[in-house]
Amino acid sequence: EVSTHAAHLRCHPEEYVSTLQNYLNSLPTCSLMPKM
């Protein structure tokens, strides 16, 4: 079974990355940063 999402990801990795970056940027950064 082929995932259409995975196929799209292989064809458009930069689109996926930019979307992911936008999502992460919209989140509170304090919850993402590990306690150093």
HTML snippet that shows the backbone in 3Dmol.js (N, CA, C, O; Angstrom):
<script src="https://3Dmol.org/build/3Dmol-min.js"></script>
<div id="view" style="width:600px;height:400px;position:relative"></div>
<script>
const pdb = `
ATOM      1  N   GLU A   1       0.848  -1.198   0.000  1.00  0.00           N
ATOM      2  CA  GLU A   1       0.000   0.000   0.000  1.00  0.00           C
ATOM      3  C   GLU A   1       0.882   1.247   0.000  1.00  0.00           C
ATOM      4  O   GLU A   1       1.772   1.394   0.838  1.00  0.00           O
ATOM      5  N   VAL A   2       0.624   2.128  -0.939  1.00  0.00           N
ATOM      6  CA  VAL A   2       1.433   3.338  -1.071  1.00  0.00           C
ATOM      7  C   VAL A   2       0.713   4.522  -0.450  1.00  0.00           C
ATOM      8  O   VAL A   2      -0.458   4.773  -0.733  1.00  0.00           O
ATOM      9  N   SER A   3       1.420   5.236   0.388  1.00  0.00           N
ATOM     10  CA  SER A   3       0.844   6.421   1.011  1.00  0.00           C
ATOM     11  C   SER A   3       0.985   7.609   0.064  1.00  0.00           C
ATOM     12  O   SER A   3       2.093   7.960  -0.343  1.00  0.00           O
ATOM     13  N   THR A   4      -0.131   8.218  -0.278  1.00  0.00           N
ATOM     14  CA  THR A   4      -0.072   9.379  -1.168  1.00  0.00           C
ATOM     15  C   THR A   4       0.639  10.550  -0.493  1.00  0.00           C
ATOM     16  O   THR A   4       1.278  11.364  -1.159  1.00  0.00           O
ATOM     17  N   HIS A   5       0.522  10.627   0.833  1.00  0.00           N
ATOM     18  CA  HIS A   5       1.196  11.704   1.557  1.00  0.00           C
ATOM     19  C   HIS A   5       2.711  11.525   1.465  1.00  0.00           C
ATOM     20  O   HIS A   5       3.441  12.494   1.254  1.00  0.00           O
ATOM     21  N   ALA A   6       3.180  10.290   1.621  1.00  0.00           N
ATOM     22  CA  ALA A   6       4.613  10.013   1.542  1.00  0.00           C
ATOM     23  C   ALA A   6       5.134  10.293   0.134  1.00  0.00           C
ATOM     24  O   ALA A   6       6.238  10.810  -0.037  1.00  0.00           O
ATOM     25  N   ALA A   7       4.331   9.948  -0.870  1.00  0.00           N
ATOM     26  CA  ALA A   7       4.727  10.217  -2.254  1.00  0.00           C
ATOM     27  C   ALA A   7       4.832  11.723  -2.485  1.00  0.00           C
ATOM     28  O   ALA A   7       5.767  12.193  -3.133  1.00  0.00           O
ATOM     29  N   HIS A   8       3.877  12.469  -1.956  1.00  0.00           N
ATOM     30  CA  HIS A   8       3.899  13.930  -2.085  1.00  0.00           C
ATOM     31  C   HIS A   8       5.121  14.501  -1.374  1.00  0.00           C
ATOM     32  O   HIS A   8       5.760  15.430  -1.867  1.00  0.00           O
ATOM     33  N   LEU A   9       5.436  13.942  -0.222  1.00  0.00           N
ATOM     34  CA  LEU A   9       6.587  14.395   0.552  1.00  0.00           C
ATOM     35  C   LEU A   9       7.881  14.186  -0.231  1.00  0.00           C
ATOM     36  O   LEU A   9       8.756  15.053  -0.230  1.00  0.00           O
ATOM     37  N   ARG A  10       8.006  13.035  -0.902  1.00  0.00           N
ATOM     38  CA  ARG A  10       9.204  12.772  -1.701  1.00  0.00           C
ATOM     39  C   ARG A  10       9.325  13.739  -2.872  1.00  0.00           C
ATOM     40  O   ARG A  10      10.429  14.120  -3.260  1.00  0.00           O
ATOM     41  N   CYS A  11       8.180  14.135  -3.434  1.00  0.00           N
ATOM     42  CA  CYS A  11       8.196  15.040  -4.590  1.00  0.00           C
ATOM     43  C   CYS A  11       8.382  16.502  -4.193  1.00  0.00           C
ATOM     44  O   CYS A  11       8.931  17.296  -4.957  1.00  0.00           O
ATOM     45  N   HIS A  12       7.920  16.851  -2.990  1.00  0.00           N
ATOM     46  CA  HIS A  12       7.945  18.256  -2.566  1.00  0.00           C
ATOM     47  C   HIS A  12       8.478  18.411  -1.139  1.00  0.00           C
ATOM     48  O   HIS A  12       7.768  18.917  -0.270  1.00  0.00           O
ATOM     49  N   PRO A  13       9.719  17.982  -0.888  1.00  0.00           N
ATOM     50  CA  PRO A  13      10.241  18.048   0.484  1.00  0.00           C
ATOM     51  C   PRO A  13      10.328  19.484   1.007  1.00  0.00           C
ATOM     52  O   PRO A  13      10.081  19.728   2.189  1.00  0.00           O
ATOM     53  N   GLU A  14      10.674  20.427   0.144  1.00  0.00           N
ATOM     54  CA  GLU A  14      10.822  21.808   0.608  1.00  0.00           C
ATOM     55  C   GLU A  14       9.489  22.399   1.047  1.00  0.00           C
ATOM     56  O   GLU A  14       9.430  23.204   1.977  1.00  0.00           O
ATOM     57  N   GLU A  15       8.418  21.988   0.367  1.00  0.00           N
ATOM     58  CA  GLU A  15       7.080  22.453   0.747  1.00  0.00           C
ATOM     59  C   GLU A  15       6.719  21.914   2.129  1.00  0.00           C
ATOM     60  O   GLU A  15       6.157  22.628   2.959  1.00  0.00           O
ATOM     61  N   TYR A  16       7.051  20.644   2.362  1.00  0.00           N
ATOM     62  CA  TYR A  16       6.767  20.023   3.650  1.00  0.00           C
ATOM     63  C   TYR A  16       7.567  20.703   4.758  1.00  0.00           C
ATOM     64  O   TYR A  16       7.037  20.982   5.834  1.00  0.00           O
ATOM     65  N   VAL A  17       8.832  20.966   4.491  1.00  0.00           N
ATOM     66  CA  VAL A  17       9.696  21.586   5.496  1.00  0.00           C
ATOM     67  C   VAL A  17       9.219  22.989   5.839  1.00  0.00           C
ATOM     68  O   VAL A  17       9.196  23.371   7.009  1.00  0.00           O
ATOM     69  N   SER A  18       8.838  23.759   4.825  1.00  0.00           N
ATOM     70  CA  SER A  18       8.376  25.124   5.100  1.00  0.00           C
ATOM     71  C   SER A  18       7.082  25.121   5.902  1.00  0.00           C
ATOM     72  O   SER A  18       6.881  25.966   6.774  1.00  0.00           O
ATOM     73  N   THR A  19       6.205  24.165   5.603  1.00  0.00           N
ATOM     74  CA  THR A  19       4.957  24.040   6.351  1.00  0.00           C
ATOM     75  C   THR A  19       5.245  23.655   7.796  1.00  0.00           C
ATOM     76  O   THR A  19       4.634  24.184   8.724  1.00  0.00           O
ATOM     77  N   LEU A  20       6.182  22.728   7.977  1.00  0.00           N
ATOM     78  CA  LEU A  20       6.554  22.291   9.317  1.00  0.00           C
ATOM     79  C   LEU A  20       7.179  23.444  10.105  1.00  0.00           C
ATOM     80  O   LEU A  20       6.882  23.633  11.284  1.00  0.00           O
ATOM     81  N   GLN A  21       8.043  24.208   9.443  1.00  0.00           N
ATOM     82  CA  GLN A  21       8.653  25.364  10.098  1.00  0.00           C
ATOM     83  C   GLN A  21       7.605  26.374  10.542  1.00  0.00           C
ATOM     84  O   GLN A  21       7.675  26.910  11.647  1.00  0.00           O
ATOM     85  N   ASN A  22       6.635  26.628   9.675  1.00  0.00           N
ATOM     86  CA  ASN A  22       5.567  27.570  10.022  1.00  0.00           C
ATOM     87  C   ASN A  22       4.772  27.070  11.214  1.00  0.00           C
ATOM     88  O   ASN A  22       4.396  27.850  12.089  1.00  0.00           O
ATOM     89  N   TYR A  23       4.517  25.771  11.247  1.00  0.00           N
ATOM     90  CA  TYR A  23       3.782  25.182  12.366  1.00  0.00           C
ATOM     91  C   TYR A  23       4.571  25.323  13.665  1.00  0.00           C
ATOM     92  O   TYR A  23       4.028  25.731  14.692  1.00  0.00           O
ATOM     93  N   LEU A  24       5.851  24.983  13.610  1.00  0.00           N
ATOM     94  CA  LEU A  24       6.686  25.074  14.806  1.00  0.00           C
ATOM     95  C   LEU A  24       6.809  26.518  15.282  1.00  0.00           C
ATOM     96  O   LEU A  24       6.811  26.782  16.484  1.00  0.00           O
ATOM     97  N   ASN A  25       6.910  27.447  14.338  1.00  0.00           N
ATOM     98  CA  ASN A  25       7.025  28.862  14.698  1.00  0.00           C
ATOM     99  C   ASN A  25       5.764  29.383  15.367  1.00  0.00           C
ATOM    100  O   ASN A  25       5.815  30.351  16.126  1.00  0.00           O
ATOM    101  N   SER A  26       4.639  28.750  15.090  1.00  0.00           N
ATOM    102  CA  SER A  26       3.374  29.196  15.681  1.00  0.00           C
ATOM    103  C   SER A  26       3.184  28.678  17.108  1.00  0.00           C
ATOM    104  O   SER A  26       2.298  29.139  17.827  1.00  0.00           O
ATOM    105  N   LEU A  27       4.007  27.734  17.506  1.00  0.00           N
ATOM    106  CA  LEU A  27       3.902  27.165  18.846  1.00  0.00           C
ATOM    107  C   LEU A  27       4.713  27.993  19.845  1.00  0.00           C
ATOM    108  O   LEU A  27       5.644  28.698  19.457  1.00  0.00           O
ATOM    109  N   PRO A  28       4.363  27.909  21.125  1.00  0.00           N
ATOM    110  CA  PRO A  28       5.183  28.569  22.151  1.00  0.00           C
ATOM    111  C   PRO A  28       6.576  27.939  22.164  1.00  0.00           C
ATOM    112  O   PRO A  28       6.697  26.727  22.342  1.00  0.00           O
ATOM    113  N   THR A  29       7.609  28.723  21.983  1.00  0.00           N
ATOM    114  CA  THR A  29       8.955  28.178  21.873  1.00  0.00           C
ATOM    115  C   THR A  29       9.437  27.534  23.166  1.00  0.00           C
ATOM    116  O   THR A  29      10.269  26.627  23.133  1.00  0.00           O
ATOM    117  N   CYS A  30       8.927  27.991  24.297  1.00  0.00           N
ATOM    118  CA  CYS A  30       9.379  27.450  25.578  1.00  0.00           C
ATOM    119  C   CYS A  30       9.032  25.964  25.720  1.00  0.00           C
ATOM    120  O   CYS A  30       9.718  25.230  26.431  1.00  0.00           O
ATOM    121  N   SER A  31       7.969  25.526  25.045  1.00  0.00           N
ATOM    122  CA  SER A  31       7.579  24.121  25.143  1.00  0.00           C
ATOM    123  C   SER A  31       8.425  23.249  24.223  1.00  0.00           C
ATOM    124  O   SER A  31       8.463  22.030  24.388  1.00  0.00           O
ATOM    125  N   LEU A  32       9.110  23.868  23.247  1.00  0.00           N
ATOM    126  CA  LEU A  32       9.919  23.107  22.303  1.00  0.00           C
ATOM    127  C   LEU A  32      11.375  23.004  22.731  1.00  0.00           C
ATOM    128  O   LEU A  32      12.042  22.002  22.472  1.00  0.00           O
ATOM    129  N   MET A  33      11.860  24.054  23.392  1.00  0.00           N
ATOM    130  CA  MET A  33      13.268  24.073  23.761  1.00  0.00           C
ATOM    131  C   MET A  33      13.562  23.132  24.929  1.00  0.00           C
ATOM    132  O   MET A  33      12.915  23.207  25.974  1.00  0.00           O
ATOM    133  N   PRO A  34      14.544  22.245  24.745  1.00  0.00           N
ATOM    134  CA  PRO A  34      14.913  21.362  25.856  1.00  0.00           C
ATOM    135  C   PRO A  34      15.584  22.166  26.960  1.00  0.00           C
ATOM    136  O   PRO A  34      16.231  23.178  26.693  1.00  0.00           O
ATOM    137  N   LYS A  35      15.432  21.723  28.179  1.00  0.00           N
ATOM    138  CA  LYS A  35      16.067  22.407  29.297  1.00  0.00           C
ATOM    139  C   LYS A  35      17.561  22.093  29.280  1.00  0.00           C
ATOM    140  O   LYS A  35      17.969  20.954  29.510  1.00  0.00           O
ATOM    141  N   MET A  36      18.355  23.096  29.010  1.00  0.00           N
ATOM    142  CA  MET A  36      19.799  22.887  28.942  1.00  0.00           C
ATOM    143  C   MET A  36      20.441  23.140  30.300  1.00  0.00           C
ATOM    144  O   MET A  36      21.658  23.013  30.440  1.00  0.00           O
TER     145      MET A  36
END
`;
const viewer = $3Dmol.createViewer("view");
viewer.addModel(pdb, "pdb");
viewer.setStyle({}, {cartoon: {color: "spectrum"}});
viewer.zoomTo();
viewer.render();
</script>
